């Protein structure tokens, strides 16, 4: 089952606070993905990281046409918070 994201909030140091429909909340460190194609733009373009958006299906977050993260990766690899 694909997890649907309820909210996403950018935090300092390239960390995302993400909550899911099932109540799980995680912190996801995007720095771990900076070696992936296109992700360097998040550091190079001032303010881009803070422009994170949730797609209509709520199964993916994105910054532009080249940089996105699926909800299942965030759900699995994010650090759970209370």
N, CA, C and O atoms as a GROMACS GRO file, in nm:
protein
  328
    1UNK      N    1   0.083  -0.119   0.000
    1UNK     CA    2   0.000   0.000   0.000
    1UNK      C    3   0.088   0.126   0.000
    1UNK      O    4   0.182   0.136   0.078
    2UNK      N    5   0.057   0.218  -0.086
    2UNK     CA    6   0.132   0.342  -0.094
    2UNK      C    7   0.085   0.435   0.017
    2UNK      O    8  -0.034   0.460   0.033
    3UNK      N    9   0.180   0.487   0.094
    3UNK     CA   10   0.148   0.578   0.203
    3UNK      C   11   0.122   0.718   0.148
    3UNK      O   12   0.198   0.769   0.065
    4UNK      N   13   0.017   0.779   0.195
    4UNK     CA   14  -0.016   0.915   0.153
    4UNK      C   15   0.033   1.015   0.256
    4UNK      O   16   0.016   0.998   0.377
    5UNK      N   17   0.094   1.120   0.206
    5UNK     CA   18   0.148   1.226   0.291
    5UNK      C   19   0.037   1.324   0.326
    5UNK      O   20  -0.039   1.367   0.238
    6UNK      N   21   0.028   1.359   0.452
    6UNK     CA   22  -0.068   1.459   0.496
    6UNK      C   23  -0.006   1.599   0.491
    6UNK      O   24  -0.065   1.692   0.437
    7UNK      N   25   0.115   1.611   0.548
    7UNK     CA   26   0.183   1.741   0.547
    7UNK      C   27   0.332   1.722   0.525
    7UNK      O   28   0.389   1.619   0.560
    8UNK      N   29   0.394   1.824   0.468
    8UNK     CA   30   0.540   1.828   0.455
    8UNK      C   31   0.584   1.970   0.486
    8UNK      O   32   0.526   2.067   0.439
    9UNK      N   33   0.690   1.980   0.568
    9UNK     CA   34   0.740   2.111   0.608
    9UNK      C   35   0.893   2.109   0.600
    9UNK      O   36   0.957   2.022   0.659
   10UNK      N   37   0.952   2.205   0.529
   10UNK     CA   38   1.098   2.213   0.525
   10UNK      C   39   1.152   2.270   0.656
   10UNK      O   40   1.098   2.366   0.710
   11UNK      N   41   1.258   2.210   0.706
   11UNK     CA   42   1.326   2.254   0.827
   11UNK      C   43   1.469   2.295   0.791
   11UNK      O   44   1.513   2.270   0.679
   12UNK      N   45   1.540   2.356   0.884
   12UNK     CA   46   1.680   2.392   0.855
   12UNK      C   47   1.766   2.269   0.824
   12UNK      O   48   1.731   2.157   0.860
   13UNK      N   49   1.875   2.292   0.757
   13UNK     CA   50   1.977   2.191   0.727
   13UNK      C   51   1.924   2.078   0.637
   13UNK      O   52   1.964   1.963   0.652
   14UNK      N   53   1.832   2.112   0.544
   14UNK     CA   54   1.782   2.018   0.444
   14UNK      C   55   1.710   1.896   0.504
   14UNK      O   56   1.724   1.784   0.457
   15UNK      N   57   1.634   1.922   0.608
   15UNK     CA   58   1.552   1.819   0.671
   15UNK      C   59   1.405   1.851   0.646
   15UNK      O   60   1.364   1.967   0.650
   16UNK      N   61   1.326   1.747   0.620
   16UNK     CA   62   1.182   1.761   0.602
   16UNK      C   63   1.109   1.698   0.718
   16UNK      O   64   1.144   1.588   0.763
   17UNK      N   65   1.007   1.766   0.767
   17UNK     CA   66   0.915   1.709   0.864
   17UNK      C   67   0.792   1.664   0.785
   17UNK      O   68   0.726   1.744   0.720
   18UNK      N   69   0.763   1.534   0.792
   18UNK     CA   70   0.657   1.477   0.711
   18UNK      C   71   0.561   1.398   0.799
   18UNK      O   72   0.604   1.318   0.882
   19UNK      N   73   0.431   1.420   0.781
   19UNK     CA   74   0.331   1.338   0.850
   19UNK      C   75   0.246   1.267   0.745
   19UNK      O   76   0.219   1.320   0.637
   20UNK      N   77   0.206   1.147   0.781
   20UNK     CA   78   0.130   1.060   0.691
   20UNK      C   79  -0.013   1.041   0.741
   20UNK      O   80  -0.043   1.068   0.858
   21UNK      N   81  -0.099   0.996   0.652
   21UNK     CA   82  -0.240   0.975   0.687
   21UNK      C   83  -0.259   0.875   0.801
   21UNK      O   84  -0.356   0.884   0.875
   22UNK      N   85  -0.167   0.779   0.815
   22UNK     CA   86  -0.182   0.679   0.921
   22UNK      C   87  -0.132   0.729   1.057
   22UNK      O   88  -0.133   0.655   1.155
   23UNK      N   89  -0.088   0.856   1.062
   23UNK     CA   90  -0.043   0.916   1.188
   23UNK      C   91   0.107   0.914   1.208
   23UNK      O   92   0.157   0.982   1.298
   24UNK      N   93   0.180   0.838   1.128
   24UNK     CA   94   0.326   0.834   1.142
   24UNK      C   95   0.384   0.969   1.105
   24UNK      O   96   0.341   1.033   1.009
   25UNK      N   97   0.484   1.013   1.183
   25UNK     CA   98   0.557   1.137   1.156
   25UNK      C   99   0.706   1.104   1.151
   25UNK      O  100   0.757   1.029   1.234
   26UNK      N  101   0.773   1.161   1.052
   26UNK     CA  102   0.916   1.135   1.036
   26UNK      C  103   0.991   1.263   1.004
   26UNK      O  104   0.934   1.362   0.957
   27UNK      N  105   1.120   1.259   1.032
   27UNK     CA  106   1.213   1.360   0.983
   27UNK      C  107   1.296   1.292   0.875
   27UNK      O  108   1.355   1.186   0.899
   28UNK      N  109   1.300   1.352   0.758
   28UNK     CA  110   1.373   1.295   0.646
   28UNK      C  111   1.486   1.389   0.608
   28UNK      O  112   1.463   1.505   0.575
   29UNK      N  113   1.610   1.338   0.615
   29UNK     CA  114   1.729   1.417   0.586
   29UNK      C  115   1.761   1.409   0.436
   29UNK      O  116   1.809   1.307   0.388
   30UNK      N  117   1.733   1.516   0.365
   30UNK     CA  118   1.754   1.519   0.220
   30UNK      C  119   1.902   1.524   0.186
   30UNK      O  120   1.939   1.495   0.072
   31UNK      N  121   1.988   1.561   0.280
   31UNK     CA  122   2.132   1.563   0.253
   31UNK      C  123   2.180   1.426   0.208
   31UNK      O  124   2.276   1.416   0.131
   32UNK      N  125   2.115   1.320   0.256
   32UNK     CA  126   2.154   1.184   0.217
   32UNK      C  127   2.131   1.160   0.068
   32UNK      O  128   2.191   1.068   0.012
   33UNK      N  129   2.047   1.239   0.004
   33UNK     CA  130   2.015   1.223  -0.137
   33UNK      C  131   2.089   1.322  -0.228
   33UNK      O  132   2.070   1.319  -0.349
   34UNK      N  133   2.172   1.407  -0.172
   34UNK     CA  134   2.235   1.514  -0.250
   34UNK      C  135   2.325   1.463  -0.362
   34UNK      O  136   2.357   1.540  -0.453
   35UNK      N  137   2.366   1.337  -0.358
   35UNK     CA  138   2.450   1.284  -0.466
   35UNK      C  139   2.366   1.236  -0.585
   35UNK      O  140   2.422   1.203  -0.689
   36UNK      N  141   2.236   1.232  -0.570
   36UNK     CA  142   2.148   1.189  -0.680
   36UNK      C  143   2.139   1.298  -0.786
   36UNK      O  144   2.156   1.416  -0.755
   37UNK      N  145   2.114   1.260  -0.912
   37UNK     CA  146   2.106   1.360  -1.019
   37UNK      C  147   2.002   1.468  -0.989
   37UNK      O  148   1.888   1.439  -0.952
   38UNK      N  149   2.044   1.592  -1.007
   38UNK     CA  150   1.954   1.706  -0.990
   38UNK      C  151   1.945   1.762  -0.850
   38UNK      O  152   1.913   1.880  -0.833
   39UNK      N  153   1.973   1.681  -0.748
   39UNK     CA  154   1.955   1.726  -0.611
   39UNK      C  155   2.050   1.837  -0.569
   39UNK      O  156   2.021   1.911  -0.474
   40UNK      N  157   2.164   1.851  -0.637
   40UNK     CA  158   2.259   1.958  -0.604
   40UNK      C  159   2.193   2.096  -0.616
   40UNK      O  160   2.234   2.190  -0.549
   41UNK      N  161   2.091   2.107  -0.700
   41UNK     CA  162   2.020   2.234  -0.715
   41UNK      C  163   1.959   2.281  -0.583
   41UNK      O  164   1.943   2.401  -0.562
   42UNK      N  165   1.923   2.188  -0.496
   42UNK     CA  166   1.866   2.226  -0.367
   42UNK      C  167   1.963   2.308  -0.284
   42UNK      O  168   1.922   2.392  -0.203
   43UNK      N  169   2.094   2.285  -0.304
   43UNK     CA  170   2.196   2.365  -0.235
   43UNK      C  171   2.234   2.488  -0.318
   43UNK      O  172   2.264   2.593  -0.262
   44UNK      N  173   2.234   2.473  -0.448
   44UNK     CA  174   2.284   2.579  -0.536
   44UNK      C  175   2.184   2.693  -0.556
   44UNK      O  176   2.225   2.808  -0.570
   45UNK      N  177   2.055   2.662  -0.559
   45UNK     CA  178   1.953   2.765  -0.583
   45UNK      C  179   1.895   2.808  -0.449
   45UNK      O  180   1.824   2.733  -0.383
   46UNK      N  181   1.927   2.929  -0.411
   46UNK     CA  182   1.884   2.981  -0.281
   46UNK      C  183   1.732   2.979  -0.269
   46UNK      O  184   1.661   3.030  -0.356
   47UNK      N  185   1.683   2.921  -0.161
   47UNK     CA  186   1.541   2.918  -0.133
   47UNK      C  187   1.464   2.804  -0.197
   47UNK      O  188   1.347   2.784  -0.166
   48UNK      N  189   1.528   2.727  -0.286
   48UNK     CA  190   1.457   2.618  -0.354
   48UNK      C  191   1.408   2.512  -0.257
   48UNK      O  192   1.296   2.464  -0.269
   49UNK      N  193   1.491   2.474  -0.162
   49UNK     CA  194   1.453   2.368  -0.068
   49UNK      C  195   1.323   2.404   0.005
   49UNK      O  196   1.239   2.317   0.027
   50UNK      N  197   1.307   2.529   0.042
   50UNK     CA  198   1.189   2.573   0.116
   50UNK      C  199   1.062   2.572   0.030
   50UNK      O  200   0.952   2.588   0.082
   51UNK      N  201   1.077   2.553  -0.100
   51UNK     CA  202   0.962   2.553  -0.192
   51UNK      C  203   0.906   2.412  -0.216
   51UNK      O  204   0.837   2.389  -0.315
   52UNK      N  205   0.936   2.319  -0.128
   52UNK     CA  206   0.887   2.182  -0.143
   52UNK      C  207   0.734   2.182  -0.153
   52UNK      O  208   0.665   2.258  -0.085
   53UNK      N  209   0.683   2.094  -0.240
   53UNK     CA  210   0.539   2.084  -0.263
   53UNK      C  211   0.495   1.938  -0.259
   53UNK      O  212   0.575   1.847  -0.281
   54UNK      N  213   0.369   1.918  -0.231
   54UNK     CA  214   0.308   1.786  -0.229
   54UNK      C  215   0.226   1.770  -0.356
   54UNK      O  216   0.146   1.857  -0.391
   55UNK      N  217   0.245   1.657  -0.427
   55UNK     CA  218   0.168   1.638  -0.550
   55UNK      C  219   0.021   1.607  -0.518
   55UNK      O  220  -0.014   1.578  -0.404
   56UNK      N  221  -0.062   1.611  -0.619
   56UNK     CA  222  -0.207   1.595  -0.598
   56UNK      C  223  -0.244   1.458  -0.541
   56UNK      O  224  -0.340   1.447  -0.465
   57UNK      N  225  -0.169   1.356  -0.577
   57UNK     CA  226  -0.200   1.222  -0.526
   57UNK      C  227  -0.155   1.204  -0.381
   57UNK      O  228  -0.194   1.108  -0.315
   58UNK      N  229  -0.073   1.296  -0.334
   58UNK     CA  230  -0.015   1.293  -0.199
   58UNK      C  231   0.076   1.172  -0.178
   58UNK      O  232   0.091   1.125  -0.066
   59UNK      N  233   0.136   1.122  -0.287
   59UNK     CA  234   0.229   1.009  -0.279
   59UNK      C  235   0.370   1.049  -0.320
   59UNK      O  236   0.457   0.963  -0.336
   60UNK      N  237   0.392   1.179  -0.337
   60UNK     CA  238   0.523   1.228  -0.381
   60UNK      C  239   0.536   1.375  -0.342
   60UNK      O  240   0.439   1.451  -0.345
   61UNK      N  241   0.657   1.413  -0.305
   61UNK     CA  242   0.687   1.555  -0.287
   61UNK      C  243   0.784   1.595  -0.396
   61UNK      O  244   0.856   1.511  -0.450
   62UNK      N  245   0.786   1.724  -0.430
   62UNK     CA  246   0.875   1.768  -0.537
   62UNK      C  247   0.914   1.914  -0.518
   62UNK      O  248   0.850   1.989  -0.445
   63UNK      N  249   1.021   1.949  -0.588
   63UNK     CA  250   1.068   2.088  -0.589
   63UNK      C  251   1.057   2.146  -0.730
   63UNK      O  252   1.025   2.264  -0.747
   64UNK      N  253   1.082   2.064  -0.829
   64UNK     CA  254   1.070   2.105  -0.969
   64UNK      C  255   1.050   1.978  -1.053
   64UNK      O  256   1.026   1.870  -0.998
   65UNK      N  257   1.060   1.990  -1.184
   65UNK     CA  258   1.037   1.875  -1.271
   65UNK      C  259   1.145   1.767  -1.260
   65UNK      O  260   1.125   1.655  -1.305
   66UNK      N  261   1.258   1.801  -1.200
   66UNK     CA  262   1.370   1.707  -1.192
   66UNK      C  263   1.392   1.648  -1.053
   66UNK      O  264   1.454   1.543  -1.041
   67UNK      N  265   1.342   1.714  -0.950
   67UNK     CA  266   1.371   1.670  -0.813
   67UNK      C  267   1.242   1.633  -0.742
   67UNK      O  268   1.155   1.718  -0.720
   68UNK      N  269   1.230   1.504  -0.707
   68UNK     CA  270   1.113   1.459  -0.632
   68UNK      C  271   1.151   1.342  -0.542
   68UNK      O  272   1.256   1.279  -0.559
   69UNK      N  273   1.063   1.313  -0.448
   69UNK     CA  274   1.082   1.200  -0.357
   69UNK      C  275   0.948   1.128  -0.341
   69UNK      O  276   0.847   1.193  -0.312
   70UNK      N  277   0.945   0.997  -0.359
   70UNK     CA  278   0.821   0.923  -0.338
   70UNK      C  279   0.792   0.904  -0.190
   70UNK      O  280   0.884   0.895  -0.108
   71UNK      N  281   0.665   0.897  -0.158
   71UNK     CA  282   0.625   0.886  -0.017
   71UNK      C  283   0.677   0.758   0.048
   71UNK      O  284   0.710   0.758   0.166
   72UNK      N  285   0.685   0.649  -0.028
   72UNK     CA  286   0.729   0.524   0.033
   72UNK      C  287   0.875   0.531   0.079
   72UNK      O  288   0.910   0.470   0.180
   73UNK      N  289   0.960   0.604   0.007
   73UNK     CA  290   1.099   0.620   0.050
   73UNK      C  291   1.106   0.704   0.177
   73UNK      O  292   1.182   0.673   0.268
   74UNK      N  293   1.028   0.810   0.182
   74UNK     CA  294   1.026   0.895   0.302
   74UNK      C  295   0.974   0.815   0.421
   74UNK      O  296   1.029   0.823   0.530
   75UNK      N  297   0.868   0.738   0.399
   75UNK     CA  298   0.807   0.658   0.505
   75UNK      C  299   0.905   0.555   0.560
   75UNK      O  300   0.916   0.537   0.681
   76UNK      N  301   0.977   0.488   0.470
   76UNK     CA  302   1.069   0.382   0.511
   76UNK      C  303   1.198   0.434   0.573
   76UNK      O  304   1.247   0.379   0.672
   77UNK      N  305   1.255   0.540   0.514
   77UNK     CA  306   1.387   0.585   0.556
   77UNK      C  307   1.387   0.707   0.648
   77UNK      O  308   1.492   0.745   0.699
   78UNK      N  309   1.272   0.768   0.669
   78UNK     CA  310   1.265   0.880   0.761
   78UNK      C  311   1.282   0.836   0.905
   78UNK      O  312   1.250   0.722   0.940
   79UNK      N  313   1.333   0.926   0.990
   79UNK     CA  314   1.350   0.896   1.130
   79UNK      C  315   1.218   0.924   1.204
   79UNK      O  316   1.174   1.039   1.208
   80UNK      N  317   1.155   0.822   1.262
   80UNK     CA  318   1.026   0.842   1.330
   80UNK      C  319   1.039   0.941   1.446
   80UNK      O  320   1.138   0.942   1.518
   81UNK      N  321   0.937   1.023   1.461
   81UNK     CA  322   0.928   1.116   1.574
   81UNK      C  323   0.794   1.097   1.641
   81UNK      O  324   0.699   1.046   1.580
   82UNK      N  325   0.786   1.136   1.764
   82UNK     CA  326   0.660   1.121   1.840
   82UNK      C  327   0.568   1.233   1.814
   82UNK      O  328   0.458   1.236   1.870
   0.00000   0.00000   0.00000
